[in-house]
Amino acid sequence: MSSDVRKRSVTIAGHRTSFSLEDAFWSELQGIATRRDMAIAELVAEVDEGRDGNLSSALRLYVLADLQGRLAESPDTQNIPEDI
């Protein structure tokens, strides 16, 4: 997976907005939208409404929080060494 930052665009609240994300974050964001049965633009709009910083950073932090939450819920987390 590429670590290149790519510019993405979606329409939210009736206007086009763009943000820059690495492929890994974009892929995870798409997975979250799929799991929540919503369009990617809807998810971006949701994050956009509650953000404090720029949209790209808010989306990365949203993905991180989702991954941390799913990891905490996973029964396999007891087997992960603490030094990782």
Secondary structure, DSSP 8 states (H G I E B T S, - for coil): ----EEEEEEEETTEEEEEEEEHHHHHHHHHHHHHTT--HHHHHHHHHHT-SS-HHHHHHHHHHHHHHHHHHH-GGGGGS-TT-
